[in-house]
Amino acid sequence: MPLLTPTVRLNSFALSRKLSVLYTEQEEEDSVFKFKLKCDDIVVEAEGKNKQQAKHNTAQKVLDVLKERFPNDPYFKDSDDISPEEELHERLKEMCLLPKFNYVGEEGSATNRLYTVQCVVKSLVIEAKARGKKNARREVCQKMLKYLNENTTIPETDSTQDKPPEDANNPIVSKELKCIFNDPVSVLQEYLVRNNLDPPAYTSSYTAAVYTVTARTGTVSYVAAAKNKKLAKQCAAAGILDIMGVKERPKKKEKSTDCDSALIPLL
C-alpha cells in the first residue's frame, strides 16, 4: 500500500509529466463532501466524510487510471518504497506544518533496547515505543499518519504548556543553578571512576514541554527538570555531586617524574 497520500503522489507525477491538475469542490449533500478532478483528459468525481478525504479519493481514482495507461512506469513501481516519515512531512507540508521528534526514554538491555519517541505537531503529542530508534521513529510516524487520516484538524498549541508545572517532585531548574563546576556530568564521571565506583545512570522523560532527568549512582539519586535536556542532565549530576559532598574536581594522576627510582644505586 502506498504510503504517500493520493494527492501528493498525483501532484508529483503530474509535475514530472507536465500534466495539469484541477480540483473543483462540488455542492455538499447530507454532510457528504464531493470533489471533481480533471487531470489532462481524465475527469473523475469522488466523495468523502470530509473535504480532505474527498480530495484524496478523487486523486486515487485518477492514479488508478494513470497506472493502467502506464503500467511499466517506474513511478508506480517505486511509490511503495517511500517511508512513513517522508509521507508525514509531505502531509504536514500541505498544512504548512512541521513535525518535531523527541527521544524521551529508553529501557532494556544493550541487546534488547526499547526506545520511546514522541512526535509533536502543534499541541498534539503522539508517542510510540519500539526496539531501536529507527523503528520507534517509524512507528510514531505511522501513528501520526493514522491520526491525520481520521481527523481533519490538529489541536492548536496550548499556551499553558510553556508554563512550568508547580510540582515539588519535578523542580524546574534554570541556567542560574548554583554549581561550582562548569561541567557537572564530566566531574561526576571522573569522581566515580577515581574512587572505583559504578558510573552514573541517567534516565529521562518529556512531559508538557519539560525534560526530566534522573541521575543515579549506587543508592544516591537526584531528579532535575528543565526545558533543555542537556541542562536537566547537568543539574541532575550537580545534585549528585552536592549530595556526595564533592567540592573540587578530581586531580589527574601525575606521571612519575622521580628519576631516582630509575637509577641503580652505586655500590
Phi, psi and omega in degrees: 000127181299143182272322179290148180294154180304322181295318180294316181295318180294317180299320179295315180295315182296323180294319181289335181255003180057047177258147178275143178229124182226118177262136177230120181284131180265170182292135181285139179227121178052048179061022176250126183267143182229145176226146173246134184233130177241119178234107185058244180260007181263129179231124180223164174227148178205164181228168180196172182285347174211171184298318182298316180293321179296321179293318177297320182295321178293320179296321180295323178298319179293320179299322178297320179292317181295324180294326177290325180286325183235067185296335182259008181292128181303333183299316182285335178282327185267351187295339181281350184272001183282134184282159177301326181293321177296319179295319180299317179299319179294318180297315182287333177298324177297334181259007181059042180231161176227141177276154175236132182249134178232128173272111191251355180185157175210148183207167179096176181283173181296331181268352180219055185279129177254131180246143177248126182236140175250142171246122185244126174227115188056237179261003179278124179237121178240137187238146177215151180231136180201167178281115182094141181297319182297317180291323179294320179293321178296318181296317181290329176294320179295322178294320179294321177297320178298319178298315181295328179288332184262349182226147182265342182230161176243133180306139178289157180295131178273119184298338181287346180293334182283350181272132181296138178290140180272091183217119183295334180275357181225065187293130177273124182255163179233176181292348180274009179307130182283108178216134184280352181250143177284332182225079183302327181299313180292320181296317180297317179300313181297319182296315182292319179296317181298329182259017177056040178254160179296142178295158182288153175244137181240135173233147184224158174214163182225117181217134177051046176065024180230132176268132177242124182239133176249124176257135183218134174215121184062236180261003182259133178216156179211138181247133177223153181222146179199169179279355178238126185297320181297318180295319179299320179294317179298320182289326177295317178295320179297323178296320178297316180299322180292318179296321182279354177074028180280119184250345179217155182289136179302136180279143178289145179293128180276139177290144182295125180244011182282099183294334184298329183292339181266355181272146177269121183300137180274136179268000000 
